[in-house]
Amino acid sequence: MIKRNIILVVFFLLVSVACDDQLDVQPQQSIESDKALSNPENVISTLRGAYQSARSRWLFGSQFNEYSELLASSGDLMFVGSHKEPQQFMAKEINVTNSYVENTWDVGYETINILNTVKSAIDVLDDSEQDRVLGEVLFLRGWLYFNMVRLWGLPYEPGQTNDQPGVPLVLDATLSSEDAIEVERASVHQCYEQIISDLKQARDLLPAQNGVYANTYAASAILSRVYLQQSKFELAATEANRVIEEGGFSLVNTPHNEYNNESNTSEDIFAFQNSLTDNTIWLTQRYASLNGMGRGDYQMSEDFFSLFNSGDLRGQIQQETYDSYTYEDIDRMYYIGVGPIRSGGINTYKYGNYYAVIPSIRLAEMYLTRAEANHQISSQVGPNTPTQDINTVRSRASAEPLPASVTTKQIRNERYRELCWEGFRLHDLKRWKKDIAGYSYDAGNLILPIPAAELEVNDKLEQNPYYK
Amino acid sequence: MKKNASHWSTRLKICSKFLITMKLIFFIVLLDFGVSFASVYSQNQKISLQLENSSLQGMIEQIQAQSNYNFLYSNADIEGIDGLNHSFSNTSVKEILEVCLEGTDLDYTLRDRVIVLKTAEEEKEKQPATPPDERTITGKVISGKNGKPIPGVNILLKGTNQGTVTDMSGRYNLEVPEEGGTLVFSAVGYQKVEVKIKDQKTINVTLKVDEVAMEEVVVVGYGTQRKRDVTGSMSEVEVKEEATVSSPSFEEALQGSVPGVNVQKSSGKLGGAIMMKIRGSSSVSADNQPLYVVDGMPITSQSYSTGGNAPTNPLADLNYNAIESIQVLKDAAATAIYGSRASNGVVLITTKGGKAGETQYNASMTMGTNTPSQLRDWCNADQYMTMINESLNNVVDPETGLYDGWKTPEALKDLYIPGWRNDNNVNWQQQALRQGMVKKFNFSASGGNKKNTFYAGLTYNDQTGIIMGNDLEKISGRLNLDHQASDNIKFGLSTNFTRTQQNRVTSDNTWANPMMLVAIPPVQPVKNPETDKLNTNTVYYNSLISIRDGRNKRKSYRAILNGYMDIQIVKNLSFRSEVGTDIMNQFEKTYWGRQTNWGQPAGEGMDREVGVRNYNTNNYFTYDWSNDIHRLKATLGMSYQEKQTEGSRLEAKGFPSDAFKNLSNASEVTSFGEWGYGNSFLSYYARSNYQYKGKYLLSLSGRIDGSSRFGENSKYGFFPAGSLGWIISEENFMQNIEAISYLKLRTSYGITGNAGIGNYESYGLYDGTTYVGNPALIPAQLKSPNLKWETTSQFNVGLDYGFADDRISGSIDYYYKHTTDLLLNRSLPATSGFGAVTKNVGSLKNYGLEFAITTHNLKGQFSWITDFNISANRNEILDIAGPEISYGSNYVIEGEDIGVFKLVEYAGVHPMTGDALFYKNDGSGMTTDDYNEANRVVAGSPNPEFTGGLNNRFEYKNFDLSILTNFVYGNDVYLSAGRYQSANFEWWDNQTTDQLDRWQEPGDVTDVPEPRFGQANGSQHSTRYLHEGSYLRIKQLTLGYNLPESVLKNLRISSARIFVSASNLYTFTNYPGYDPEVSSLPAGGSSQAYNVMMGVDFYTAPQIRSYKIGLDVNF
């Protein structure tokens, strides 16, 4: 009897010892950071991760656009949704705890860190790839900082010192928790310096063709935006001119065809990519009101359409719509919404399908920028007069051409007509020093608060005066 | 003669099997089964037997295994009788005995089912040369506890080996010599009684329960312990059969019944998560739920539901009916043997085993209705239109008549709330809620013989919830088998299979949650009058469409299997090996029809599958030794647990019609994923309990715990505990104090851990993703190589008491828990690119008092027992080494308790302007109408100051009545949805009727600001929506009637009970929302979010009130 007991006990003990040494359980759908940046393939993958992160709803995927349009709105755009956060933007009364603001801040810096991480591992790459990758990194970083400094910093004032606070400039990767240090806000001047430096380098490093990723002309285009924001017209015109004349881009035949495409058009200098399985839906959710797409939160008031002449394809409303309509059934730039909620308003066609690419830098903008810049300093960078450039854009929209020597007002209106709902309005109004819904262009409530949560973790940050 | 008498008493001790039978029989009686078996034993039961070189012992075992016979014998008598070679088929036991005993000096006598083996000498000695005159004594033995008959009582004529046992109805008859003598009545668990026969013919005896001899044994970690020897703080939850029949789940039964344990159901959704806190929150970021151990196996208790929905409750897969006992371990002395997972307490669940004896059947059924515990008053169409018009008129431009320069109020209403011009008056609340029903059937059988016992049970439970689209169906089966292979080896298997099928509603924070229907104005019809189909033109999504055209199913298949083997190696030393698995396969299928808000234009579906495989083995030695003065029980062992989770998900869209819901009919895949993760724990533990002179107790335990979750620099932790006990009532000086029947002082100190974090939080990680169809990587987590468990040191001092013969008994405990090295999700500056990193920083404490008392107020025919318990826990965050942590309005702030509400303080309405006012809280004491000017302050806490319960149980004749109440006092609930539904008609949402009391003209004094359409006038987050959450609830009221014996006899059943019961019958509270027991759990939230976001009500479903009627029969 005792023998049998001992055999059993020994057996169980052996079995239990056999399952020893099992405390090393490895993750399955992630890789360890030590391994992540050890080979060129992973570094390139991380760069793609940065594009994906930049396309996030909180950045280029929607919010950069929405913040600009909502804060700029004074009647043309109506918010009819239920979310409190956009409502605060419409009211120009943003809470310091507005979760959208916080997310944009967080994801913005997350993306910048991914870019900095790729930059830190640039030596892992083959020499042949280093320039291109570094160029893409700097392009995205410069562009991001440009958007962020415009949202959180008071406007850039040409000819001034611009020592008003911008955003913290983080230029090195966070590789361990020790790197996660508190950084103070750089001045708006410093931010623009960094942005221009990044974009210039990017322009010089990037190739002319780079698939759906950033190319040298995308960097020039953003650089022209930056210069235009600074009212450095000649530089703006030069960069825009470079894109128009050298880039090989061309306007698509009608405005309508520029939107809701599954791949880049001849007009797209850079577009964030969406696909069936990998996409950012919020631009469509907000702006569209179609069968299966969009919730019609943002609608246009009828007044807005007085901006267009009758023939202008960019200002036409499709009145007859049905519940079954998708973007494929819409043949005008605006239509009466048919979505399940908030239908019956006027919605834009620009974002009717969230599987489509997001045209983020278009050639039309370059014409308008060159026209405006040339007009401002009465120069003629490039082959065209401002009037010719404006009419290039107009004729594509079947709008009657404007007579020679266009006015500032005409140029600005054209810019609105062409680029409305694409995230330009707030920044344009600010550089034109126009009042916005009764507030001065440099009013403190027209920029965002530093998120309350971030102030709590970083003692070096200073809140914008309006939100103190 | 003398020699023989002592012989007999020794025999009774050594015949352990006989004792077990007695115990089991006793148990049956204890359970109030009141069984009276038909005492028709076949004296000629026939069996088949193969004896090959068998000992007599072997023969006895075989006969016992196959028949109802029990043997009484002395080991010494049968020792050495072996070499039996016989083959019997269908032979009577008598015959077998005669054959086998031939040639031995043994003889047998057979009475009822007891076979007594005696040597011939004994026979001779016993029998005088001339048989004396004999007479027969008859009688009945009943229990002093409940007056019920006791079967199996041993009755012996003192000084002889003449004896018998009582039958199932407690009756006996015994032939005694004419001259009489003394009868000794003894039974396990009762005090021995001696009665002189004299000239009595009938001797009825009442046996008093022997508390000491009962040696009540309780389940502890890795073993059992005598209740008297326990020095830790633990509460046994009485599992009453009647409760298992009428209560849907064991967790609910714990509500209000255990001091120091706070159980909260998050909402009235069926299958929703349950939060259980034992002695407060000991963690901020890591799991705060106790460890659940079923039959030695730590089971899966976390939700594995899709991140897009609120968590589910895997504990619901346990079948309450099959639970034998629940033990809640609270202090370090009790829990430290569970090491790094013990800080939140341990819940030990033991399932039912079989008992030797005739097969017992139990059948019960319960039927009833489910209704919402509370409804709210919403504006009707008239009130709504009056108010919305007022609200619009207050803001339209008097000159243009336009709202915001856009549209006239009429045009706006046409746009947003079409239907308002018609005479609709819809109560949308009634569309969201309904009357549900509950059905539960349970059938079980248990029994066995000496060698094999079994319990088999099957339960079917079907409920429809009070919310549209919510129901739960569960089938659960259990089979527990135990086999006594020999005196030294016992093994067994317990198995539990459950299928749970659930129709779910979405999480609180989505428009598809039916509770949000209340936001739709009463002027909008449910159905479009033209098409008679559900209205698709409501201002907010009409989620009835989702219920009609969608599905949201969760199915879970669960198997919990535990095998064990007990080996008595030598006297005092035994070894036990346990191997268990807990396998859960969960399937979720959702479909959104083409008219639903997510499913347009052609339907969208998701399939998700998760498999959780959890393996565990425990192997330990137990050494148990005692003499008159010392007693030592020691345990040494190891355990290993491994858990693997695998899952996959596929989403697709484009279905030919809503009739096709399977993904194979979809035209396009929109999203897919696969994941897997795991963790393991390897542990060694030891414990010793030492008792001196039955009154001084010492216990020491320790565990070395290693886990894959910890960082590479700190894989193993050590968790020791020690405790002392002193049974004061055993002291000589206490013997004269009659009033005190029991008094034990105990104290403990020990260290436990918490490893309730994600599986890979010590790693630096990059997550895989894609961009434009190419693989992409994103840094996801910073490395934390020193990451280890949270450490909780806990001190406990307690007193167990019993007064007046234990008519008053209970316990009182004080504890202090200090948790350091918090596994804190420490916020980093977001500019670093990371939101947080998990680090061992910070500390918190919990301390509190627990008091429990049970009083037998009345005994006898009318009996009344009261249980009362109350506990107070105080939590304080000492250090979080960083900024405040917040989820919505819930905060973690140093110096405050976890989850406090930090809000702007609402100051009412300016009587002259109608503006909402807020306290500035900048020290000026001023109010402001500018929300941004007001500072947020800690305004309340979701943690109760006191919790407890009061249970009264009355019995009169065949009736019993129990009233269980539980209470929670001193907490606050943030009615977050108030910002939309009690927001003075700021937007289109229908409002609670209290909003009618709004400010209208200068001079009005009210709390409801002036309605201003589209403008936030008081609807911001503020204390306007913070309410007292205290409540006292009549949790369970049950009235039962036991059918009288006269009826039962005719029906040939042993007991039958009919009952009516009501759950959540009434709640006393000042809370204005649906129900103060509420927690809107964030969909896919982290454990930190669950820990911190307490007491938030956001379109959360009310709790369920149910009325039930049922029948419970044993036969």
Contacts between the chains, C-beta under 8 A, distances in Angstrom:
chain1	res1	chain2	res2	distance
A	1	B	486	7.0
A	1	B	488	6.0
A	2	B	569	7.3
A	2	B	570	6.9
A	4	B	489	7.5
A	5	B	488	6.0
A	5	B	489	7.1
A	5	B	567	4.9
A	5	B	568	7.2
A	5	B	569	4.9
A	5	B	575	7.7
A	6	B	569	6.9
A	8	B	489	7.3
A	8	B	565	6.8
A	8	B	567	5.5
A	8	B	575	7.8
A	9	B	567	5.9
A	9	B	569	6.3
A	9	B	575	4.8
A	12	B	565	7.2
A	12	B	575	7.4
A	12	B	577	4.0
A	12	B	619	5.4
A	13	B	619	6.4
A	15	B	617	7.6
A	16	B	577	7.6
A	16	B	617	5.7
A	16	B	619	4.6
A	16	B	638	5.9
A	16	B	640	6.6
A	19	B	617	6.9
A	19	B	640	4.9
A	19	B	642	7.6
A	20	B	640	7.4
A	20	B	682	6.7
A	21	B	682	8.0
A	22	B	640	7.0
A	22	B	642	6.2
A	22	B	680	4.9
A	22	B	682	6.7
A	22	B	708	7.7
A	23	B	680	5.7
A	23	B	682	5.9
A	23	B	706	5.2
A	23	B	707	6.7
A	23	B	708	4.7
A	23	B	715	5.9
A	24	B	708	6.4
A	25	B	677	7.9
A	25	B	678	4.8
A	25	B	679	5.7
A	25	B	680	5.7
A	25	B	708	3.9
A	25	B	759	6.8
A	27	B	677	6.7
A	27	B	759	7.5
A	27	B	760	4.6
A	27	B	763	6.2
A	27	B	765	6.4
A	28	B	675	6.9
A	28	B	676	4.2
A	28	B	677	6.1
A	29	B	674	7.5
A	29	B	675	5.1
A	29	B	676	7.0
A	29	B	677	7.9
A	29	B	767	7.2
A	29	B	768	6.2
A	30	B	760	7.0
A	30	B	763	7.6
A	30	B	765	4.1
A	30	B	766	6.1
A	30	B	767	5.1
A	30	B	768	6.9
A	30	B	780	6.3
A	30	B	781	7.7
A	31	B	765	7.1
A	31	B	766	5.2
A	31	B	768	7.5
A	31	B	777	7.5
A	32	B	763	5.7
A	32	B	764	6.2
A	32	B	765	6.6
A	32	B	766	7.7
A	33	B	763	7.6
A	33	B	764	3.1
A	33	B	765	6.4
A	33	B	766	6.1
A	33	B	779	6.9
A	33	B	781	7.9
A	33	B	782	7.8
A	33	B	783	6.0
A	34	B	764	7.0
A	36	B	766	4.1
A	36	B	777	6.1
A	36	B	779	7.3
A	42	B	766	7.7
A	42	B	777	6.0
A	45	B	774	7.7
A	45	B	775	5.2
A	45	B	776	5.2
A	45	B	777	4.3
A	46	B	766	7.2
A	46	B	776	7.3
A	46	B	777	4.5
A	46	B	778	7.3
A	46	B	779	7.5
A	48	B	770	7.7
A	48	B	771	4.3
A	48	B	772	7.6
A	48	B	774	5.6
A	48	B	775	7.2
A	48	B	776	3.6
A	48	B	777	7.6
A	49	B	769	6.2
A	49	B	771	7.1
A	49	B	776	4.1
A	49	B	777	4.8
A	49	B	778	4.0
A	49	B	779	7.9
A	51	B	771	4.9
A	51	B	772	7.9
A	51	B	776	7.5
A	52	B	769	5.7
A	52	B	770	7.3
A	52	B	771	4.1
A	52	B	776	5.3
A	52	B	778	7.1
A	53	B	778	6.3
A	55	B	771	7.5
A	75	B	404	7.9
A	75	B	405	5.5
A	75	B	406	7.2
A	78	B	404	8.0
A	78	B	406	6.3
A	80	B	416	7.6
A	82	B	540	7.1
A	82	B	987	7.2
A	93	B	932	7.7
A	95	B	931	7.9
A	95	B	932	7.1
A	95	B	1020	7.9
A	96	B	932	7.6
A	105	B	830	5.9
A	106	B	830	4.4
A	106	B	835	6.2
A	109	B	830	5.2
A	109	B	831	4.8
A	109	B	832	7.1
A	109	B	833	5.4
A	110	B	830	7.6
A	110	B	833	4.9
A	110	B	834	7.5
A	111	B	833	8.0
A	112	B	833	6.6
A	113	B	779	6.9
A	113	B	832	6.6
A	113	B	833	2.3
A	113	B	834	7.3
A	114	B	778	6.3
A	114	B	779	6.3
A	114	B	833	7.0
A	116	B	833	7.6
A	117	B	779	6.0
A	117	B	833	7.9
A	168	B	831	4.9
A	170	B	831	5.2
A	170	B	832	7.3
A	170	B	833	7.7
A	173	B	833	7.9
A	174	B	782	7.3
A	174	B	832	4.3
A	174	B	833	5.1
A	174	B	834	6.3
A	176	B	764	7.8
A	176	B	782	6.3
A	176	B	783	6.4
A	177	B	782	4.8
A	177	B	783	7.7
A	177	B	784	7.1
A	177	B	828	6.9
A	177	B	834	7.9
A	177	B	837	4.8
A	177	B	839	7.4
A	179	B	832	6.6
A	180	B	782	7.4
A	180	B	828	4.2
A	180	B	829	6.2
A	180	B	832	3.6
A	180	B	834	6.3
A	180	B	837	7.5
A	181	B	829	7.3
A	181	B	832	7.3
A	182	B	829	5.5
A	183	B	829	7.0
A	183	B	831	5.2
A	212	B	772	5.7
A	273	B	771	6.9
A	273	B	772	4.6
A	275	B	772	7.0
A	275	B	773	6.5
A	276	B	668	5.8
A	276	B	669	7.5
A	276	B	670	5.8
A	277	B	669	6.6
A	277	B	670	5.9
A	277	B	671	5.7
A	277	B	672	7.2
A	277	B	770	7.8
A	278	B	770	5.4
A	278	B	771	7.0
A	278	B	772	7.6
A	278	B	773	7.3
A	291	B	600	5.4
A	291	B	601	4.1
A	292	B	594	7.9
A	292	B	599	7.7
A	292	B	600	3.3
A	292	B	601	3.4
A	292	B	602	7.1
A	293	B	600	7.5
A	293	B	601	7.8
A	295	B	597	7.9
A	301	B	406	5.9
A	324	B	601	7.1
A	326	B	601	6.1
A	339	B	600	7.9
A	340	B	536	5.9
A	340	B	541	6.8
A	340	B	595	7.2
A	340	B	596	7.9
A	340	B	597	5.6
A	340	B	600	6.5
A	341	B	538	7.7
A	341	B	539	7.4
A	341	B	540	7.0
A	341	B	541	5.9
A	341	B	597	7.1
A	342	B	416	7.8
A	343	B	537	7.4
A	344	B	415	5.8
A	345	B	415	7.0
A	451	B	830	7.7
A	453	B	827	7.4
A	453	B	830	7.8
A	453	B	883	7.4
A	453	B	886	7.3
A	454	B	829	6.8
A	454	B	830	5.5
A	454	B	831	7.6
A	456	B	827	7.6
A	456	B	883	3.5
A	456	B	884	6.2
A	457	B	827	5.0
A	457	B	828	6.7
A	457	B	829	4.9
A	457	B	830	7.4
A	457	B	882	6.8
A	457	B	883	4.9
A	458	B	829	4.4
A	458	B	831	7.0
A	467	B	932	7.5
